């Protein structure tokens, strides 16, 4: 869903719904969660609701991934050392 929103400047709910094998209600629930997370913005145009991606919060992902990559790399290194010591 995020990819579809990223590829379009703005997309109406009915067009998003057509892309998935789920009910319109389910798509709306996903959009509500993304909206609460600050990743999606919406606006009314007549009776239609249009959605667009707010990608700015996604800028934190590389930092998050880098932190946990380093975290797990360090912990796996120490685990490997312990396992090698046990084999001796």
Secondary structure by P-SEA (a helix, b strand, c coil): caaaaaacccccaaaaaaaccccaaaaaaaaaaaaaaccbbbbbcccbbbbbbccccccaaaaaaaaaaaaaaaaaaaaaaaaaaaac
